[in-house]
Amino acid sequence: MSKIKPSKGAPYARILGVGGYRPTRVVPNEVILEKIDSSDEWIRSRSGISTRHWASPEETVAAMSVEASGKAIADAGITPEQIGAVIVSTVSHFKQTPAVATEIADKIGAGKPAAFDISAGCAGFGYGLTLAKGMIVEGSAEYVLVIGVERLSDLTDLEDRATAFLFGDGAGAVVVGPSEEPHIGPTVWGSEGDKSETIKQTVPWNEFHGGDVSKLPLNEQGEIKFPAITQEGQAVFRWAVFEMAKVAQQALDAAGITADDLDVFIPHQANMRIIDSMVKTLKLPEHVTVARDVETTGNTSAASIPLAMERLLATGKAKSGDTALVIGFGAGLVYAATVVTLP
């Protein structure tokens, strides 16, 4: 017989508040076209993107996260001191250690919460949300701050015609807390590591430390390029459209609802064509509001779902209490989908 006392948390968990931060600089497609041979019409037709936000030197991963977190905490109606854990999903914090979550926790005045970073690409928000739910139900934290934040402009190769127009910067945050009813459904998540080469960093960091410099990619001026994100566009598109629609349906099934029961669909804001294809494959009814924040925000990876959620609520296109299907997918390849009640 075990001598360990069983843990005791809340019966369920829910999202209590959401906040977002977009950098002040808005970058239109015309700026992207300065480095690549393309057109505004081509970019819009391929991705649906017209503008994106790029961070200034002062708008660091931590600074953007603090802004988004403050809004989420206020929206949840709690104080920073009540936060028991801070989870940050990012691939663009360039210090291997310490985790940026610890810096953010300190700057928002959260006291001494558990704080750590996760790397799950564009599915990172879903991963963080699932971890937060587990903490609350298990009893290790009463309120958990989940942040998705990226400065992908730092990892964008502006000379790469396939990706230069895709990425943007920003931070989105939610507060997850206890609930007497289920407001976060079961998570359908996983990975397909055999496809890891389809989205990746061009050059590993260690190649800049004792590696063969002659093998590093060069820009048009003959200078060594900083590592960037690259992808096999068609392979990623096919995977996202066909496989992720199946995962989204599995999340609906796991939550015990159908597409007709949905009010809102918030997919990862990767590409408008992917979003529209998923809507068609899932046969979503016309009454379902679909997040298309990618048009003016670009692909912000882990930040895209909370940023899209915050904008839908702020503009009145979605309302508190709506039932939403959220799904993130990206580098790894990894994915996570669940049904939630909007705060």
N, C-alpha and C positions, 0 to 999 in steps of 0.2 A: 504494500500500500504506500502510495506517495505521501511524503511529509510536507509537500509544497502546498501552500495555501492557494486556492484558485483565484485568478484575477476577476475583477468585477468592474465593468464599465457601463456605458449607456446601452440601452437596447438596440438603438440604431444611430445613424449619423446623417447630417444633412449640410448642404452649403448654406451658410448664414449671411454671407456678404461677399461682394466682388468689387475689385478695383482695377483700374488700368492706367498705364502711362505710355504715351507715344512721344518720341522726341520732337522737339520744336521744328526741326528742319524737314520740310516736305520736298521729296525728290521726284520730279516728273520723269517720264520716259525719255524726254529730250536730253537729259543729263546722261542717261545710260547710253544713248546713241552716239555720244562723243567718242566712245571707245570701241564700239562694235558696228559692223556693217549690217544694219537692220532698219526697221522702221517702226514708228509708233503703232501703225495698224497691225504689223506682224506680232509685236509684243502683246497687244490687246487680244488678238485672235488666238494666240497660243496659250495665254495665261489669264487673261481678264484683268491684268494689272495696269493701272494708269499712273499711280503714284505709290510711293512708299516713304517711310520715315527713316532717316539716318541720324544716329546719335553724334553729338558733339563730344569733345574730349571730357567735358564735365559730366556728361550723361553716361556714367559708367554702369556696369551691370548692377552694382550695389545701389547706386543713386536712383536708378530707374525702379529697382525693386522696392526701395524704401517708399517712394512716392506711391506706387501701386498698392503696397501693403497698408499704408496709412488710410487710403480710401476704403480698402476692404474691411479693415478693422472698424472704422467708423460706421460703415454700412451694416456690419454685423451687430453693432450696438454693444461691443465689449471694450475692454481696455487692453493695451499691449501687455500688461502684466499677467493677464489671464492666458496668454499664449503658452502652451506647454511644449510645442514643437514647431520648428520651422524647416520646411522641405523646399529646396530650390532645385528646379530642373533647368539645366543650361548646358550648352556645349561651347559657349563663347566666353567663359571666365578663364583667363589664361594662367592663373596660378594653380598649379597642381594641388597645392596645399598652402594654407588652410582653406577649408570650404568657405565660399562666400556667404553661406547661410549664417555662419557665426557672426560675421560683420554686420549683416542685415539685422539679425536679432538684437544686437547691441544698439544699433542706430535707431531702431524703432522703440527702444525702451522695454523690450520684452523680458528683461531679467536674465534668468539662466535656463532657457529652454533647451531641449534637445535640438540640435541644428546640424543638418548635413545636406550635401548636394547629391543629385542623381544625374546620370547621363543616359537618357533614353530618347534622344532626338526629339522628333515631332510628336512622339507618343508620351513624352515626359510628363505632361500635365495629368494625363490619365493614370500614369503610374503613381505620381505623387498623391492624387486624389484617393486612389485605392489604399495606399499606405496610411494616409490620414484616417480614413474610415476604420481601418483595422486598429489603429492606436486608440481611437475613441471607444470602440466597442470592447476592446481588450482592457481598457482602463488606464493606459500609460500616459494619456493626455486628455484633457477635457476639451481644449480648443487647439486646432492645428492650422498653421498658416502654410498654404501651398502656393508657391510662386513659380511661374514659367517666365523666363527672361532670356533675351538674346540680344547681342550686338553682332548680327550676322554680316553687317557691312565690313567688319574686320576680317571676315573669312570669305569675302566675295572676290572672285577674279573678274575684274571689270573688262578684261579682254576675252573672256569666255562667252561666246555668243549664246551658248546653251543655258547658262545660269546667271549671267550678269544682271538680268532684269528681275530675278525672282525674289531676292531676299531683302528683308527690312529689319528694323530694330524695335524693341519695345518690351514692356513688362506687364504681365497680368497676374493677379493674385486673388485667392479666395480664402475665406475663413471657414473651416469645417468644424462643426460642433455637435453636441448630443441632440438626439431626437427621440420622441416616443413612438414615432412611426417611421417606416422605411422610406427615405427620400433619396438614397443613392443605391441603385440596383447592383446586382452582381456584375463584376467586371469580366469581360471576355478579352483576354490578352495573350500575347505570345510573341514568338520571334521566328524568323526564317533566316538563320545565319548563312545558309548556302547562297543567299542573295546579298551578302554584306558588301560586295564590291560595287553594287549598283548606285549606292550613295556613300561617299567616303571623303575623307580629307586627302588632298592630293599628295602631300608629303608628310611623313611622321616627324614629330619634333626632333627626335634623336638624329635625324639626317643633318641637322644644322650643328650638331656637336660631334665632331670627329668623323662625319660621314664623307662620302665622295661628293664634293661640291660640284664636280663636273657633271653629275647626273641630275642636279637640281634644275627645275624649269626656270626659264628666263623670260622677262617681259620684252616689249618691243625695243626698249632702250638697252637690252643686254644685261639688265640687273636681275639678281636672283629674286624670284617671286616668293612672297610670303605664302605659307600653306593656305589653301582655300578649299571650299566644299565643291565637289564635282559629282555629277550623276549621269547615269545612262537614262536619258529622258523617256524614251519609248518603253523601256523595260519597266521603269517605275510607274509610268502611266497605266500600262496594262495591269500591273499588279494591284495598284490602288483601286482602279475601277472595278475589276472583276473579283479580286479576293477580299477587298475591304468591304464591299457591299454584303458579302456573305457574313463577315464578322459583325457588321452592323445589325444584320437580321438576327444573328445569334444573341446579341445583346438585348434586342427587343424580346426575343423568346425567353431569355433568362429572367427578364423583369416581369414576364407574364403579361405583356401588352402587345398590341399590334400597331402598325403604322397609323391606323385610324385614331388611335388613342393619343398620338403625339400632338403637341402644340408647336414644337420647335425642333429644328435639326441644326446642330452645330458641329460640322466636320472640321478637321484640320484645314486651315486656309492655305493650301498648297497651290491650287490652280483652279480657276473657275470651270474649266472643262471637266476636271475630275469631279468637282462638286455637282455639276449639272448631270453628269453621267450617273453618279451614285443616286441622286434624287430619282432619276428615271428607272434605274435598276430596282430600287427599293419600292417603286410605285407609291411614292409619298403623295397623299391627298393635297389638293390645292390649298387647304386651310393651314397647312404646316408652314410656319415661317422658317426660311432657310437663311443661315448666316452666309453672307457674301462679302465679308470684311476684307477679303484679299484684294479687292479692286483698289482700295486706297491705302492699305496697310502692307501689302505684300505678304510674303511667307516669313513669319516670325518664329517658326519652329515651335518650341515648347510654350511660347507666349500666345500662340495664335488662338487657341480655344478660349482662354479666359478673356483675352482682349475682345474677341467677337461676342462673347457672352455679355460683357460689360456694355458694349455699344448697343446691342439689341435692347437691353433693359433701359439704357439712358435715352434712347430715341423713341421708346414706347412701342417698338415693333414686337417686343416680348414683354411679359409682365410677371411679377412675382407669383409663384405658385404654378407656373406653366410646367408641363412635362417635356423634357428635352432629351434627345439622343445626342450624345457627344462621342466622337471617335477621332483618335489621333493615330498617325502612321508615318513611318519614315525610316531614317538610317538605322541599320541593324541587320536585316529589316525588322522593325518591331511595330507593335500595334496595341491599342487598348481602347475598348468601347464600353460604355455604360449608359444607363438611363438615370437622369437626375431630375429633381424638382428645383426650379430656378429660385434663387433667394429673393 
